[in-house]
Amino acid sequence: MHKPSKNVSRLIATTAIAATVFSAQAPNVLAVTQPHPDKELSQEAVQEQLVVEDVKQLDNGVMLDLSSDQQAFIRLFSEDMAKVSILKEGEEEYFSEAIKKKDWAAPEFDLSQADNEITLSTKEITIKIKKEPFGIKFLDKEGNVINEDYMQNGAGYDGEKPYVYKKTDKDEAFYGFGEQGGLELNQRGESIGMFNTDAYAYQPDTKYLYTSIPFFMGLKDEKAYGIFFDNTNRSYFEMASESDDYYYFYADDGKLNYYFMYGPEIEDVLDQYTELTGKMDKPAKWSLGLHQSKWEYTAEDIERVAETYREKEIPLDTMHFDIDYMDEYRVFTWADKFGSEALHQKLDNMNFHKITINDPAVKKDPGYFMYDEGTANDYWAKNPDGTNFVGEVWPGDSMFPDFSKEEVREWWASKHDVLFDKGIDGVWNDMNEPAVFDGPYHTMPLDVTFGEDENQRSHAEYHNLYGHDEAEATYKAFEMYKPNTRPFVLTRDMFAGSQRYAALWTGDNVSEWDHLQMSIPMNTNIGLSGVPFVGNDIGGFAGRPDAEMFARWIEVGAFLPFSRIHYDSDKKAAVKQGQEPWSFGEEVEDISKKYIEMRYKLMPYLYNTFIEASEDGTPVQQPLVYQFQEDENTYNISDQFMFGESMMIAPVIKEGQTERDVYLPEGETWVDYWTGEEFKGGQTIHTEAELSHLPIYVKKDSMIPTREVQQYTGEKPMENLVFDTYLEEEATYSFYEDDGATLDHKDGEYNITNFKVERKGKHIEFTNKNEVTGYDTEIESYTLKLNGENAPKKIKAARSKYKEVDSIKEVKENQETYFYNEEDETLYVNVPADEDKKVKIQFKGKKK
């Protein structure tokens, strides 16, 4: 099922006012909750264009007096990033809660004027401002147009609605936009809306989902730029949906305020955007393991499922507690069985981490401490007449904390001791759109207010920020009660910048093949929106998968940044099917175990990929275009993705499919992970893919750090680190290591070791050099695994000669040894971690 045209989407948004679906059957899209109807722009208004009347130079740009009593500010935040604001005369420039960095050192720039043009130039970009009619054009340092206003309409206000029209070329591609439905990666031609919505059982053509991130990238002539529309009101993006000549974005209200950033590489754009809105934290290692969850697990179910994972030796790190653990859905309470010391002690003894769900709605219940304190301190969202807003959610009539107030966020954070005292390790924020069962369009009326006096905002303006501020409050709880522990907050509602506080799961998806397929472009576009830590409910939340669907989904799920099996209540399921790996029979259990173990084996690689994400915004699950933007064949590939820097995943996502085509991007040699067969990039190959087979390809000249499989992270010390190496000429890896749990890395307690494997004629050299040595490592040796090599003649480091042994196990356990597996032409070499000499592997002749 493909996303419909813009007109069909608008029909859906207008007519889909029904309550949330509660059926296990595949729901009709018209039953999915959607917000109030879209507000369209007046075409008469957008053609009334502004004129520049006066120019004033600023220390970082220009201020322009415009017609209609408006002003424009074009400020240079760096050599390749600018902020554009159009305001009513006298208004202050705007920064939403999304912005992390507000103070930027002004770059050097030149300012010049001609009769009808103002020019700002840095070393990287040039901004040309047309005076009449007012319009902006961005050029690169060679003078090529990167992005420009569409001058028939330009930018300005339609009443209270800010808008910007941009010119586009027919081959320009668009990515990002946060969480969007649909089966395609490239969002060109789409009509996109952003208003966080509890869209239970959404479909690929559902327009409004849980998360709003008004940031996107354009890719034109192999060069990338980004635009962040910093407006928290409901916003719209018509991405060449009306014409191949232009696209435009606008909002229901608020100020016209956007940031432009130039790459030309996609990774450069993302690095700038996440410097502006914030990077994710370095994650706790345990949070990268597999998670298991179900709505309406009993306390006995949680214990039984946890025990079964351990008995079957299927790796798992975390058990989740859904809303049933609360006392009649009162937040920060425990029902007797779920709060029992015996249950928590058993989970702790089995080395499980524990996560509890948390909802923002507080039961209206005099005598309940949360209600009493919130009422006494005036902490609730208000009706327009100043009375407290009351809406129905799981506990019945409920109050809603006004998270826009810092004191409310502090209060909310302080209540988490009720959870942490039970040994809870992470908090899962749900229902934070905010969802209101008896509210119009399943949320609060738009005239409900937050804040007070000059800080008062309507729900219409604050809606998309509600979950963002709740995530900050939850994050603060860790600072209060677990001050040297890495926070783990999971949310289904975000705005731009929420990646500073939380990971994202994509809400109540459905056990349908379309949803498995949709998860790939959805996650990769979210990754391109600055949120690396993202995942979907494996197997689908609403409905139930059959064995084939679950097998295919767990194969993908093992390679999600956030990997969790989570499913809906049995009360809503026609088939009472469990969604644990063993629920589908022995074959699917074996498939599940195979790929879950693979995730745990790859944990050093996965953790290092997250470290990179925390430093420069790199997505963990990447669309191919992220690494291969010079290859136009990658621009629209929606059913393959890169898992980190080196591994490409090409899953089966259609029912009954046992083979598929795989595109191998140009400029690389690709190796079949399972067979070792090599392929030149720039071609499409055909591969078999029986139920147990996930096609995986690795870039040549890659080093992939791996370790032994564990049943949970931290079960065993990592004494031997294996580098799975695919060598052509030279492969390098910069390996980061810390304790994976505390904030001690901020005090320098981490290591960075640089590894290189280089082919030199008839021998290969392996070197490792310490760049940073602030952490007391447990690593005693490295195993260099060289795939597709000849048998060695001899191996030595300086005068120390390595000994040949008879098995992989033996070589990993004994330093200065090697083993050659003739069957798969793989060489294993164990190098002491403190080896400071080159390890030379000599062969009889050159590689075959």
NORSUL-V937613 format. One record per residue. N is the residue number from 0. RES is the residue in one letter. OMEGA is omega in degrees with one decimal (NA if undefined). Layout:
N;RES;OMEGA
N;RES;OMEGA
//
This chain:
0;M;-177.1
1;H;179.8
2;K;-176.4
3;P;176.8
4;S;-179.4
5;K;-177.2
6;N;177.2
7;V;178.8
8;S;-179.8
9;R;176.1
10;L;178.5
11;I;-177.5
12;A;-178.8
13;T;-173.1
14;T;-173.7
15;A;-176.4
16;I;-177.1
17;A;178.3
18;A;-179.9
19;T;-177.9
20;V;174.3
21;F;179.5
22;S;177.9
23;A;179.9
24;Q;179.0
25;A;-172.7
26;P;171.6
27;N;-176.8
28;V;-179.1
29;L;177.4
30;A;-179.7
31;V;179.4
32;T;174.8
33;Q;-175.2
34;P;177.9
35;H;-174.7
36;P;177.2
37;D;171.7
38;K;-177.6
39;E;177.3
40;L;172.9
41;S;-179.3
42;Q;175.7
43;E;-177.4
44;A;-174.3
45;V;178.4
46;Q;174.8
47;E;-168.3
48;Q;-178.2
49;L;-179.8
50;V;175.8
51;V;-179.0
52;E;179.6
53;D;-176.3
54;V;175.0
55;K;178.7
56;Q;175.8
57;L;-179.3
58;D;178.9
59;N;179.9
60;G;-178.8
61;V;168.0
62;M;-177.4
63;L;168.6
64;D;-177.4
65;L;172.7
66;S;179.3
67;S;176.8
68;D;177.8
69;Q;178.2
70;Q;174.6
71;A;173.5
72;F;172.4
73;I;-175.2
74;R;177.2
75;L;178.8
76;F;175.9
77;S;-178.9
78;E;-179.5
79;D;175.0
80;M;-179.7
81;A;173.0
82;K;179.4
83;V;177.7
84;S;171.0
85;I;-171.6
86;L;169.4
87;K;-176.2
88;E;178.6
89;G;178.5
90;E;175.8
91;E;176.1
92;E;-167.0
93;Y;169.5
94;F;176.4
95;S;176.5
96;E;178.6
97;A;-170.7
98;I;177.2
99;K;-176.5
100;K;-179.9
101;K;-176.9
102;D;-179.6
103;W;175.5
104;A;-177.8
105;A;177.8
106;P;172.2
107;E;178.7
108;F;175.7
109;D;177.3
110;L;176.3
111;S;179.5
112;Q;169.4
113;A;-175.2
114;D;-175.6
115;N;-173.9
116;E;173.3
117;I;-176.7
118;T;171.8
119;L;-177.4
120;S;168.6
121;T;178.0
122;K;-172.5
123;E;-176.6
124;I;172.0
125;T;177.7
126;I;177.1
127;K;-177.1
128;I;177.0
129;K;-176.2
130;K;-176.5
131;E;-5.4
132;P;-178.1
133;F;177.4
134;G;-174.6
135;I;177.7
136;K;178.2
137;F;179.9
138;L;174.6
139;D;-174.2
140;K;175.5
141;E;179.7
142;G;177.2
143;N;179.6
144;V;176.9
145;I;-174.4
146;N;179.6
147;E;176.6
148;D;174.6
149;Y;-163.9
150;M;175.3
151;Q;-179.8
152;N;176.1
153;G;-176.4
154;A;179.3
155;G;-177.3
156;Y;166.9
157;D;-171.9
158;G;177.7
159;E;-174.4
160;K;175.4
161;P;-178.5
162;Y;174.0
163;V;173.8
164;Y;179.8
165;K;175.2
166;K;177.6
167;T;172.4
168;D;-174.6
169;K;-179.3
170;D;-179.2
171;E;179.9
172;A;-177.5
173;F;-177.6
174;Y;178.0
175;G;178.3
176;F;178.8
177;G;-175.4
178;E;178.3
179;Q;174.8
180;G;179.0
181;G;-175.0
182;L;-175.9
183;E;176.2
184;L;-178.5
185;N;-175.4
186;Q;176.2
187;R;179.7
188;G;-175.3
189;E;172.4
190;S;-168.3
191;I;176.4
192;G;-179.2
193;M;174.3
194;F;-169.9
195;N;-170.0
196;T;174.0
197;D;-172.6
198;A;-179.9
199;Y;177.3
200;A;177.3
201;Y;-180.0
202;Q;-179.8
203;P;-179.8
204;D;173.4
205;T;-172.0
206;K;-174.1
207;Y;-179.5
208;L;-165.9
209;Y;-168.9
210;T;179.4
211;S;175.4
212;I;-174.2
213;P;178.2
214;F;177.1
215;F;175.5
216;M;169.4
217;G;177.7
218;L;-174.5
219;K;-179.2
220;D;177.8
221;E;179.3
222;K;-173.6
223;A;170.4
224;Y;178.1
225;G;174.2
226;I;174.3
227;F;179.0
228;F;-172.8
229;D;-179.6
230;N;-173.6
231;T;177.5
232;N;173.5
233;R;-175.4
234;S;-172.6
235;Y;179.4
236;F;178.4
237;E;-168.0
238;M;-175.4
239;A;179.6
240;S;179.5
241;E;-176.2
242;S;174.0
243;D;-176.2
244;D;-174.8
245;Y;165.5
246;Y;178.4
247;Y;176.0
248;F;-178.1
249;Y;-179.6
250;A;180.0
251;D;-174.7
252;D;175.9
253;G;-173.7
254;K;177.4
255;L;-168.2
256;N;177.2
257;Y;178.7
258;Y;176.0
259;F;179.1
260;M;-177.0
261;Y;179.9
262;G;5.4
263;P;179.1
264;E;177.4
265;I;-177.6
266;E;177.5
267;D;177.9
268;V;-177.3
269;L;177.1
270;D;178.7
271;Q;-178.8
272;Y;-179.0
273;T;168.2
274;E;178.5
275;L;-173.3
276;T;176.0
277;G;175.7
278;K;171.8
279;M;174.3
280;D;165.4
281;K;-172.4
282;P;167.8
283;A;-177.1
284;K;-176.7
285;W;-177.5
286;S;179.0
287;L;175.7
288;G;178.8
289;L;176.5
290;H;177.7
291;Q;-175.8
292;S;171.7
293;K;170.2
294;W;178.8
295;E;158.9
296;Y;168.3
297;T;175.6
298;A;178.7
299;E;177.7
300;D;-179.1
301;I;179.9
302;E;-177.4
303;R;-179.0
304;V;178.2
305;A;179.3
306;E;-177.7
307;T;175.2
308;Y;-178.3
309;R;-179.8
310;E;-177.6
311;K;179.3
312;E;170.8
313;I;-174.8
314;P;177.2
315;L;179.5
316;D;-163.7
317;T;169.0
318;M;-179.8
319;H;173.6
320;F;176.9
321;D;-167.5
322;I;-177.2
323;D;-178.1
324;Y;-177.1
325;M;173.6
326;D;-178.4
327;E;175.5
328;Y;174.1
329;R;-178.8
330;V;-178.4
331;F;171.5
332;T;177.5
333;W;166.8
334;A;-169.5
335;D;-173.6
336;K;-179.1
337;F;-179.4
338;G;-175.0
339;S;179.1
340;E;-177.7
341;A;-179.8
342;L;-176.7
343;H;178.5
344;Q;178.6
345;K;178.3
346;L;178.2
347;D;-179.1
348;N;177.3
349;M;176.4
350;N;173.0
351;F;165.6
352;H;-173.6
353;K;178.2
354;I;176.0
355;T;173.2
356;I;175.6
357;N;178.7
358;D;179.6
359;P;-174.6
360;A;-180.0
361;V;-176.9
362;K;174.9
363;K;-168.6
364;D;178.8
365;P;-175.2
366;G;175.9
367;Y;-167.7
368;F;-178.8
369;M;179.0
370;Y;-177.2
371;D;-178.5
372;E;-179.8
373;G;179.2
374;T;-178.7
375;A;-176.7
376;N;177.9
377;D;-174.6
378;Y;-170.8
379;W;169.7
380;A;-170.6
381;K;165.7
382;N;-179.8
383;P;-179.7
384;D;176.9
385;G;176.4
386;T;-179.2
387;N;175.0
388;F;177.7
389;V;178.0
390;G;-177.3
391;E;170.7
392;V;-174.3
393;W;-178.8
394;P;-171.2
395;G;178.6
396;D;-171.4
397;S;174.5
398;M;-177.0
399;F;-179.7
400;P;176.7
401;D;-175.6
402;F;176.9
403;S;179.9
404;K;-179.5
405;E;-178.4
406;E;177.3
407;V;177.4
408;R;177.4
409;E;178.7
410;W;-179.6
411;W;178.2
412;A;-174.9
413;S;-176.7
414;K;-176.0
415;H;175.7
416;D;177.2
417;V;179.3
418;L;-175.9
419;F;178.8
420;D;175.4
421;K;179.8
422;G;179.5
423;I;-175.2
424;D;-177.5
425;G;-177.9
426;V;-172.4
427;W;-177.6
428;N;-176.9
429;D;171.6
430;M;-169.6
431;N;176.8
432;E;1.8
433;P;176.2
434;A;177.3
435;V;-171.3
436;F;-175.2
437;D;178.2
438;G;176.9
439;P;-179.7
440;Y;171.6
441;H;174.1
442;T;178.5
443;M;169.2
444;P;-174.4
445;L;-179.6
446;D;169.5
447;V;-174.4
448;T;176.7
449;F;-177.8
450;G;-179.6
451;E;179.6
452;D;-176.5
453;E;178.9
454;N;-178.4
455;Q;178.5
456;R;175.1
457;S;174.7
458;H;179.4
459;A;-179.8
460;E;-171.7
461;Y;-172.5
462;H;-175.7
463;N;179.5
464;L;-171.7
465;Y;-179.4
466;G;177.5
467;H;-179.1
468;D;174.4
469;E;178.8
470;A;176.8
471;E;179.3
472;A;179.2
473;T;177.2
474;Y;179.3
475;K;179.7
476;A;177.6
477;F;177.8
478;E;179.7
479;M;-167.6
480;Y;178.8
481;K;-166.3
482;P;177.6
483;N;179.5
484;T;178.1
485;R;-179.7
486;P;165.5
487;F;176.1
488;V;177.0
489;L;-178.5
490;T;172.6
491;R;-177.1
492;D;-179.4
493;M;162.7
494;F;175.0
495;A;179.8
496;G;-179.0
497;S;177.9
498;Q;176.9
499;R;-171.3
500;Y;-165.5
501;A;165.7
502;A;-175.4
503;L;162.7
504;W;-162.7
505;T;169.4
506;G;-167.6
507;D;177.3
508;N;-170.3
509;V;176.9
510;S;178.2
511;E;-178.4
512;W;177.8
513;D;-177.6
514;H;173.1
515;L;178.8
516;Q;-176.9
517;M;-175.6
518;S;-176.2
519;I;176.1
520;P;178.4
521;M;-177.6
522;N;-177.0
523;T;174.3
524;N;174.2
525;I;175.7
526;G;177.3
527;L;176.9
528;S;174.2
529;G;-177.9
530;V;-177.2
531;P;-171.4
532;F;-172.6
533;V;175.7
534;G;179.6
535;N;177.4
536;D;-176.1
537;I;-176.3
538;G;-177.4
539;G;179.6
540;F;-178.5
541;A;-176.1
542;G;178.4
543;R;176.1
544;P;168.1
545;D;-173.8
546;A;-178.3
547;E;-178.3
548;M;-179.0
549;F;179.6
550;A;179.4
551;R;-176.4
552;W;-179.9
553;I;175.3
554;E;175.5
555;V;-174.5
556;G;178.1
557;A;-178.3
558;F;173.5
559;L;174.7
560;P;172.4
561;F;-170.2
562;S;-177.2
563;R;167.3
564;I;-178.7
565;H;-178.2
566;Y;-168.4
567;D;178.3
568;S;174.8
569;D;-178.4
570;K;-177.0
571;K;-175.5
572;A;176.7
573;A;177.5
574;V;-178.1
575;K;-174.8
576;Q;173.5
577;G;179.6
578;Q;170.0
579;E;-172.8
580;P;-177.4
581;W;-174.5
582;S;-172.5
583;F;179.3
584;G;-171.5
585;E;-177.2
586;E;-178.2
587;V;175.2
588;E;179.6
589;D;177.7
590;I;-179.7
591;S;-178.4
592;K;-179.6
593;K;-174.0
594;Y;173.7
595;I;176.1
596;E;178.6
597;M;176.6
598;R;-178.1
599;Y;175.1
600;K;-178.1
601;L;-174.4
602;M;177.1
603;P;177.6
604;Y;-179.6
605;L;-179.2
606;Y;178.3
607;N;175.3
608;T;176.1
609;F;176.6
610;I;177.1
611;E;178.1
612;A;-179.3
613;S;-176.4
614;E;-177.2
615;D;175.9
616;G;-178.9
617;T;175.7
618;P;174.2
619;V;174.0
620;Q;-169.9
621;Q;167.6
622;P;-178.6
623;L;-177.3
624;V;-179.7
625;Y;179.5
626;Q;-170.1
627;F;-176.5
628;Q;174.6
629;E;179.1
630;D;-175.9
631;E;178.2
632;N;179.9
633;T;-168.7
634;Y;-175.5
635;N;179.4
636;I;-172.9
637;S;-175.5
638;D;172.5
639;Q;175.7
640;F;172.9
641;M;173.6
642;F;-172.3
643;G;-172.6
644;E;-162.8
645;S;-171.3
646;M;176.2
647;M;-178.8
648;I;-179.3
649;A;-170.6
650;P;169.6
651;V;-173.3
652;I;179.8
653;K;-176.5
654;E;175.3
655;G;-176.1
656;Q;178.3
657;T;176.5
658;E;179.2
659;R;171.6
660;D;178.4
661;V;175.7
662;Y;178.5
663;L;-175.1
664;P;-177.5
665;E;178.1
666;G;179.9
667;E;164.6
668;T;-173.9
669;W;-178.5
670;V;172.6
671;D;-174.7
672;Y;-173.4
673;W;-173.3
674;T;-176.1
675;G;179.5
676;E;-176.8
677;E;-179.6
678;F;174.3
679;K;179.7
680;G;-179.0
681;G;179.8
682;Q;173.7
683;T;177.8
684;I;178.1
685;H;-177.7
686;T;173.3
687;E;-178.6
688;A;174.8
689;E;-170.0
690;L;-176.2
691;S;-172.4
692;H;171.9
693;L;178.5
694;P;179.4
695;I;179.6
696;Y;-176.3
697;V;176.5
698;K;173.8
699;K;-173.6
700;D;175.9
701;S;169.8
702;M;-176.7
703;I;-179.5
704;P;179.7
705;T;178.0
706;R;176.2
707;E;179.4
708;V;174.3
709;Q;174.5
710;Q;173.6
711;Y;-178.5
712;T;-178.9
713;G;179.2
714;E;-177.1
715;K;174.5
716;P;177.6
717;M;-177.4
718;E;179.0
719;N;178.2
720;L;-177.3
721;V;173.5
722;F;177.8
723;D;-165.9
724;T;-179.8
725;Y;-167.4
726;L;167.3
727;E;178.5
728;E;-177.8
729;E;176.9
730;A;179.6
731;T;175.3
732;Y;174.6
733;S;-171.3
734;F;178.5
735;Y;-179.4
736;E;169.3
737;D;-175.4
738;D;175.1
739;G;-175.2
740;A;-173.8
741;T;176.3
742;L;-177.7
743;D;178.5
744;H;179.2
745;K;176.5
746;D;175.8
747;G;-178.9
748;E;176.5
749;Y;176.9
750;N;166.6
751;I;179.4
752;T;-178.3
753;N;-178.2
754;F;175.7
755;K;172.6
756;V;-173.1
757;E;176.7
758;R;-180.0
759;K;179.3
760;G;-176.8
761;K;178.2
762;H;177.3
763;I;177.1
764;E;176.6
765;F;177.3
766;T;171.9
767;N;-178.7
768;K;178.9
769;N;175.5
770;E;176.4
771;V;-178.6
772;T;-179.2
773;G;-174.4
774;Y;-179.9
775;D;-172.9
776;T;172.8
777;E;-177.2
778;I;178.3
779;E;-178.2
780;S;174.3
781;Y;171.2
782;T;175.8
783;L;178.7
784;K;-177.9
785;L;-176.9
786;N;173.9
787;G;-178.9
788;E;172.9
789;N;173.7
790;A;-178.2
791;P;173.1
792;K;174.4
793;K;179.4
794;I;178.5
795;K;172.3
796;A;-171.7
797;A;-178.6
798;R;-177.1
799;S;-178.2
800;K;-179.0
801;Y;-176.7
802;K;176.1
803;E;177.7
804;V;-165.9
805;D;-177.5
806;S;175.6
807;I;-179.8
808;K;-177.0
809;E;-178.6
810;V;-179.7
811;K;-177.2
812;E;-174.8
813;N;-179.0
814;Q;-180.0
815;E;175.7
816;T;173.8
817;Y;177.3
818;F;178.1
819;Y;177.5
820;N;-176.6
821;E;-175.1
822;E;-179.7
823;D;175.5
824;E;-178.6
825;T;180.0
826;L;177.6
827;Y;-179.2
828;V;179.6
829;N;-176.7
830;V;175.9
831;P;-177.1
832;A;-179.1
833;D;179.3
834;E;179.9
835;D;176.5
836;K;175.0
837;K;172.8
838;V;-177.5
839;K;178.5
840;I;-175.3
841;Q;-178.7
842;F;179.5
843;K;179.8
844;G;177.9
845;K;179.5
846;K;-179.8
847;K;NA
//
